[in-house]
Amino acid sequence: MLVFISCENFLDVVPDNIATIENAFTMRNTAEKYLFTCYSYIPKNGDYIYDPAFMCADEVWGLQQSWQAPQIVRGFQNVVNPLFNPWSGLTASPALYMAIRDCNIFLENIAKVPDLEEYERDRWIAEVKFLKAYYHFYLMRMYGPIPIVRDNLPISVSIEGAKVKRDHFDDCINYVVELLDEAVVNLPPRIEAEATELGRITQPIALALKARVLIMAASPLFNGNADYLNFKNKDGSPLFSATYEAEKWKIAAEAAMAAINAAHESGHKLYFFKEYNPLGKSLSDQTNYKLNLRYAITSKWNPEIIWGNPNNLTNENQKQAQARLDGSTIGLASTGSTLAPTLKLAETFYTKNGVPIDEDITWDYAGRYTLKKATANDKYYIKEGYETVQLHFDRESRFYASLGFDGSIWYGQGKLSEDDSWHVEAKLGQYSGRIQSGQYSQTGYWAKKLVNPDNVYSSTVNYSIVSYPFPEIRLADLYLLYAEAMNEYYGPSNEVYDYINLVRERAGLGSVQDSWELFSVNSKKYTTKEGLREIIHQERGIELAFEGQRYWDLMRWKKGISELNYIVQGWSITESDAVNYYKVNNLFKRTFKLKDYLWPIRELDLIVNKNLVQNPGW
């Protein structure tokens, strides 16, 4: 697997300490270091400290208020020193315009390297074009229209000539797609030298990113959004089109299918635990379904992962997602337990019948907060004899795979017998509860999905973590993107249902058609474009929970105002008895305003460059 170096590291190895561009491209060895410099800027997506999307949606609440995402959620975003600022490369963010500059330097000079085979030169150029496209896309997703940097400005450029303006959003999209189309031609379909090259870009990765870019462009925030009708440069040139173009969904669907086909041809497929069974155990269907999802995320470079982020090996995430499962682990720094899924997320997952909890005709939605004792029939999900709320019973497998909660079974972590699994005890005074200062879940939920089942508590009270690259893009995501784009353009069809059902069936659920017909109070919901849209949106929220997609989905769907103006809730974790513990506790009243759909540009950048305009509302 690659370990990327930064420019600083590269400059340290230049002979005689003379750091020049010419030195970098005199031989293959140093040019390769510059290639990895271009890779080194890849943001640490999925990291709760460095990824704005991880905690800025409605999935997770953070105990540490000093983290940037909780500050944003609490309303402290600003223009003087914006939190998460990749535009300027400040506040723990990669400097993405510097990244684009280094990519351009590479592309301008790689032809000079004398000892580089042409096939390898072509591949490296393709990789850097992809990275350049990705860095533009990352900025666009946050800021909307940005200045495109096709080439670096020459040293001779005038001061006024360096003051670039923002390009029209559609032009930004077209440029990124152009770069990706150029890159795909010379990228390998798969990584063959896995020991040294895992983490490098392939054709399926480039095509998957293209699909994601085009689906973003087709979505309501960026496709005919009347809120941005007057969003213009200082010279009056518009930055968005005010006209909705349905055709963008068709183009996006075609791109998603091309990505799916390339992924299949390269050997990517949905992960099923039974096919690999890394634990060597014969397990119940209930546990197998849970492990399907847990290992799809945490099994290194498994075939479902189209793009794994080598810059985020997830160790810190796992520490903060892990519940304490034994009294001897109290005080163990490796199990911080501070990433707390919200009650809202817990209520998003389906019932065991594959429909929302407020739609299932067999499920007592009104009584979901009443207490119930687990029986032998619940033993794969909840400790037999344990008392918890009705909300935690009769849910789908992804609920139990994704969340830990008071009384829940936590398979793995050194205990591989289903008859002797760990379980969570989260009330005040219990080993998973609020005992150690600064190391507890504020909501009474844990992000179990992020924790590798192969991690082990040792007898010496150490916690051994098995790292994995964070999944930037996996096949299930592509299936749901394709279904979304097809539904938006053509409406409901068997083709749309089929790709949703591939994801649902892996979770042990029935088809969309059967589940809604048999169990939903709104049995024909799946037959309308609007109803199926809602189903697809919820399916993405469930399948991709904690993967950094929910926030960007809510933004592009223009659902921030409807979904993120809510009260963050959990259980009353300072209570020691079930009756009082299971009273809903209001943690924070969150607000989201129209201006929050796009990130603010730092005020100083606007002062330096008079041609830049600020995003609306900031």
N, C-alpha and C positions, 0 to 999 in steps of 0.2 A: 504494500500500500504506500502511496505517496506521502511524503512529509514535505510540505511546501515551505519555502524560505521567502523572506521579504527582500525588498531592495537593499535594506541595511545589511542583511547577511551577504547579499551578492557583492556589495561594494567592499566588504571585508576581505574578499578572496582575490581582488585584482592585484596583479604583480606590482611590486614596488609602491603599493598603496596609491596608485594613480587610478582614480575611478573615472573612466570615460566610457561613452557609448561604444567607441571603436574597440575597446578592450573586450566588451561583452560579446562582440560578434566576430572575433578573429578565429574562433574554433568552436567545434560542436559542444564541447564540455561547458564552456562559459555561456553559450547561447541557450543551452538547456536550462541552466540556472536562471536565465532571464525568463524563459518560458514558465518556470515554476514561480517566479516572482509574479507573473500575471495571474497565476492560479491563487496565489497567497491572499488575494483580496476577497476571495469568496466569503460573504458574510456567514457568521456562525448561526444560521437559521436553526430554530428549534432549541436554542439556548435561552433559558429564562432571563439571563442577564443581558445578552446582546441582541436578541431577536425581538423587535417591537410587537410582532404579531402573537408571540407566545402567550402573553398575559394581558394584551389590550382588548381581547374579545370578552366573551362572557363565560369562558370555560374554567379559568383558574383565578384564584385570589391569592395574593402573596402576603406573607407575614411581614417581610422586610420592607418597610416604607421607603427606605433609601434606594431601592432598585428603581431604575428609570421607568419601567412599565407601570408599576403602582403609582408613581408620581403623575404619569399622564392620566391614568384612570381617575386619580383624585383631582384632576383639573389644573395641574401645574405646568402644562405645556406652554411655551412662550416663544417670542420672536427674538429676544436678546441672546439667549443661549439655548436653542431648541434641544429638547431631549431626543436622543436617537437622530443624529445629524450626518448621514452619509454624504449629503451634498457638500458639506465643508470638511468632513472627516473628523468631526469632534464628538465629544460625549460618548466614548466607547464604540464609535461607529467606524467602519472602514472608509477611507477616503476614496469614494468611487470615481470621482473625476480624475484623481491621480491614477487610479487603476486603469481607466480608459486611456489616459496619457501613456502609461507604460505599455499598454496593448498596442497603441499606435507606434510607439518607438520600436517595438518588436517587429511589427508588420513592415515598417519602413526600412529595417536593417537586416532582416533574416536572409535576404538574397545574398548578402556579403559573405556568409559563412562558407569557407571553401571545402571543408571536409564533411559535408552533410549530404547524404543521399537524397535525391529528389523526392522519393516517396515519403521520406521522413519529414523533409521540409514542407511538403504539401500538407501532411497531417498536422504539423505544429501550427502552420498558418490557419488551418481550419479550427484547431482548438482555440487559438487566440481570437479568431473572429467570433466564435461562440461566446467566449468570456466577455468580449466587448459588447456583444448583443445583450448578454445577461446583465451586465452592469448598467446599461441603459435602461433595460426593463425594470430592474430593481428601483431605480430612481423614478421612473414613470409611475410605477405602482404607488409610490409614496406621494410624489409631487404633481402628477399629471403631466402637462406639457413641460418639456425640459429643453435646454439647448443641446442639439445633437452635435457630437464632436466626431466628424468624419475623419479629419486629419488634425494633427497638432498645429497650432498657430506657429508660424516661423518667428525666429528671434527678432527679425526686423519689423514685425508688425507694430503699428502705432498704438499708443495707449487707447485711443478711441476704437481702433480696429479690434482690440482685445475685449471690448465690452459687448459681448454677444447677447442677443435676445433669445427668448424662448421660442421653440418651433411649435407649429400646429401639432396637436396630439396625433392626428391621423398620419402626419409626416413622420412622427417618432415611431409609430407602429410600423409603418411601411419600411423604415430604415432597419429596424430590428429584424423584421421578417426577411429582408434582403440579405442581411448578414448571416442569418441562420440558413437560408437557402444556399448561400455560397459555402458555408461550413460543412453542410451535410455531405456534399459530394466526396470529400476527402477524409471523412471520419470513419473509423473502423466500426463494423456492426456490433462488435463485442470486444471485450478485453481478453486477449489470449494470455499475455504474460501477467497472470494474476498476482504473483508475488511482488512485482515491482510497479504495476500500472493501475491497480484498482483505484478508482477515484478520478481517473482521467475521462475525458468526454468521448462519448460514442454517438453514432447516428440516432439510436432511440432517444438519447437524452436531448439532442438538438431538436428532434421532431416533437418531443413531448413539450419542450419549452415553447416551441412555435405554437402548439395548440393552446397552451396556457395564455400566451400573449394575445392570440386572436380571440379567445373567449373573453378575456378581460376587455378587449376593444369592443366586443359585441354587447357587453353587459350594460345595464341601465345607467351606471354612474358616468360612463364614457360614450354612450351611444344616444345622441339626441337629448342630452340632459338640459332642460330649459333653465336650470339654476346657473348654468355657465354661459348663458347667451351673451352676456356683456363682459365676459372674461377675455380681455384683449391685451395685446402689447401696447406700449406707449405710443407707437405709431398708428394704432387703430386696427392692426391686423388681428383677426380672431384667432383664438387658441383652441377652440372646440367648434365642431359642427353642431348646429341646433336641430339638424334633421335626423330623425331616427331611420336607420338603414337595417331592415330585417335581413338583407342579404349577408350582412356580417356574420350572422349565426350560421348560415349555410357554409360560408368559407371556414368558419371555426370548426364546424362538424367534420368537414373534409380533412382538415388538418389533424383533428383528434383521431380520425380513423386511420390516417397515414401513420401516425405515431403508434397506434395500437398494432397495426400490421407489422411495422418495423420491430416493435418490441417482441411480438410473437415469433417472428422470423429469427430473432437473436436469442431465443430461448427463455424469454421472460414469461412467467405465468403466475397465477395466484398461489400463494403459499398455503399448503395443507400440512398440518403437523404430522399426520399419519404417514405421509410420503417419506419423511426424513427421520422422525422420531429420535431426535438427538439424545433423549433421556433413556432410550431403550426400554420403555415401559409399555405394557398393555393397559390402556386407560379407558375410562368410560367415554361415551359420546359427549357428555356434558363437558368434561374436562378437555377433550380434544377440540371442541368448538372454541373454548376459551383460548387454548394455546394456539389455534390457527392465527388469531389476531395478535396475540402477544409476541409470537415468534416472527410474524410478518414484519413487525417493527424492529425487534431486537436481535434477530439472527443475522449475523454479519453477511452482507452481500448476498442475501438469499435471492432467488430468482424473481421475486415480486418487486424488488428494489430496482427501479430504472436508474435513479441517480441518488447515490448516497453522498452526504457532505463530509469529506475527509477533514474539514476544519472544525468539525464538532463531533467529538467522540463520546459525548453524552454522559461522561462519568458524574459530573456535578448534577445534571438533571436527575440521574438515578438516585443519588444521595438524597435529594430533596423530595423525591416522589415516594421513597421507601418508608413504609410505616414500621415502627418498632414492633417486632413480633414476639419479643421475649423480654422478661424483666431484666435480664442481664445486659440488654443493649441500651438501657437508659443511660444517657450521657454520651453514647457513642456518636462521635461527630459525623461518621459516615452515613447516618440515618437522620437527616435533618428534618424531614417530614413537613417542610414549610410550603410546598406547592399544594394548594388546597383547591380541588375542584369545587365548583359551586353547586348549590342545590338546584339551580336552574338547569345545569347540565345533566344532573342525575335524573331530572324529570324529562329530559329530551329523548333518552333512549326508549325504544319500543317495549311493549309487553312481549311475552313469549310467543304471542300470536302475530308479531310483526307489524303492529299498528301503534300509533301514539296512545299513551296511557289515558288521554281524555277522549279517545274515540272507541276504545275496546269495549264491546258490549258485555264482555264476561269479566271485566276488571273493575274493581270498586274505586273509582277515581276520587269520589267524595270522601272515602274513608282511608285514603292513602297514608295519613299520619297516625292512624290508630295502631296499637301494639299487637304483635302476633308472635307466637313462639314457633321456632323452626322444628320440623319433624324430620324423620329419616328420609322423606321424599325430597327434602331440600339440602341434603348433606353435601352435595358438590358445590353449593353456592354459599350456604350459611351454616354455621356451626349448629349441629343438632342440639335442641334444647335452649338455644340462645333466643332472647327476646329482642326484637327490633321492630321497625315500622312496616306496615303493609307495602309501602313504597318499594321495599327491597325484595319483595317476593314476586315470583312469576314474571320476571323480566327476561329480555333476550340475552344471548350469551355475551354480546359485546358490552353490555352493562357490567357484567361480572368480570370480563376480561380487562375492562378499562378502569374500573373503580374499586378501591378498597373502602370499606366502611365498617362501622361497629358490628361485630359478629360475622363478618364476611370471611370466607375461606380464601387463603392466599397460597395457592399451590406453587411449589418450587422453593427457591432459596435454601436448598439443601435437604428439603423434605419432599421425597418423591413418591411416597405412598399416599394414595387417596384416603386411606383410613387413618392417617396420621399427618395431616396437613397443618400448617400454621393457620391461625385465625386472628383477626383484629379484635382487641378489646379497648374501646376508645373513650370510655367515660372518665370523669375526673378521678385520678388516683390509680387508674389501670395503666398497664405498661404502654399502650399505644396512645394514651390520652395526654392531657396537658400536665406534664410533670417537669420536664427539663425546660428551663427558660429559653425561648427563642427556637425551640425544636419541637414544634407541634403543628397540626393542621387546625386552622381557624374554623373550618367548616365541618370537620368530622368526615371528610372524604380524602382519599389519596389517589394519585394518578398512577395506578398500578400498571397500566399499559406501557409506560415508559421504562419499567424495571425489567431487566433481563431475568427470566426465571432461573438462569444458571448462576446468578450471584449467590454467594453462600455466606451464612454466618458461621464462623469457626468457633472452636471450643475456647479460643483465647479472646473471644469477644471482638474479633476483627470482622469486617465486612468486605469480602472479596468481590470486586465489581468486574464484570465482563463487559468491556466497552463495545460500542457499535457505531458506525457512521450514521448520523441522523438521516432518515429518509426524506430527501427533498421531493422526489416524485416516485410514486409506486403505481403499479398497474391498476389497482382498484380506483385510484384517483382518476386515471385516464378514462376508465370505463364510465365513471359518473360524469366526467366532463363531456364525453361524447353523448351520453344520454341527455344531458342538459341542453346541449346545442341542438340536437335533433328535435327535441320537444319544442324548443323555442321557435324553430323554423317550420317544422312540419306538423307539430302537435303529437298527441299520443299515437303510438304504433307498437307493433310487436317488436320491432327493432329496438325501440327505446326500452320497453319492458325487459327485453332479453339482457341488456347490459346492466340494468339495475339488479336484475335477478341473479346474475353471476356473483355479485357482491353479497347479496342477501343469503343466497344458498350456502356460501362459505361460512356464514354465521349461523347456519342451521334454521333459517327462516323459510317460510313458504314464499311463493311468488307474490309480486305486487298485486296481481289480479286476484288470486285466491285469498290472500290475507284481507284485502279490503272487502271483497264480496262476502266473506264468511264472518268477519269479526268487527268490521268498522260500522259505527253508527252512520257514517257517510260512505255507503258502500260503492257509490259510483264516482268517488273523488278522483280515482286514477284515470277516468275516461275523458277528462277535460284538460286542456293545456294548463289552466290556472291551478287545478287540483294536483296534476302531476308535477308541476313546477314546485309546489309546496312539498310534495313527497321527496323529490330529488334534493331540494335544499336541506330537508331534515336528514335524509340519508347521508349526505356529505357531512353534516354536523356530527353524526354518530360515527360513521366509519373513520373519519379523519380527525377525531377529537385528539387534542394535544399535539397535533402535527404542524401547527402554525398556518393552517389553511383557513380556519374559521374566520379570523379577522379580515383577511383579504377578500374572502367570499362575501362577508357582510358589507364591505365597502363597495365592491363592484356591483352587488345586487341593490345597492342604495338602501340597505336595511339598517344602517347604523342608528338612525333616530328611533325606529320602531323596536329594535332589539337591545340597544345599549343604554337606553334610559330606563333603568330598572334598579331594584334594590338587591344588592348582593346578599345572599342568605346562606345560612348553614344551620347546623344543630347547636344546641346550647352546651358547648363543650366544657363549661365550668360546673356542670351538674353531674352528680355521681349515681343517680338512680334513673331508670329508663323513662319513667313518666315525665320527669323534668328535662332530661337530656334531649328527648325527642320533641321539644318545643322549638319551633322555628325561630332562629335568631337573626335579626337584621344587622348586617355588618356595615353597610355603606350604601348611601343613595347615589348612584352613578348618574351622570348626565352626559349627553352627547349632542353636539350642535352641528348645524349644517357645515360650518367651517372645518369641522374635525374630519371630514372625508379626505381632505388633502393636508399634507404636512406643511408647517410654516418654514419659509426660507429665513435664514438668519439675517437680522436687520443690518449687520455690518456688510454682508455680501451685497445687499441692495444699495448701500451707500457707496461702496466701491464701484459697483457696476450700475450706472444710472439707467441702463436699458432693460434691466430685469424688473419684472413686476411681481408683487407678492401674491400669494394665493388668496382667494376670496375669504373675507372675514378676519384675516390676520393683519 
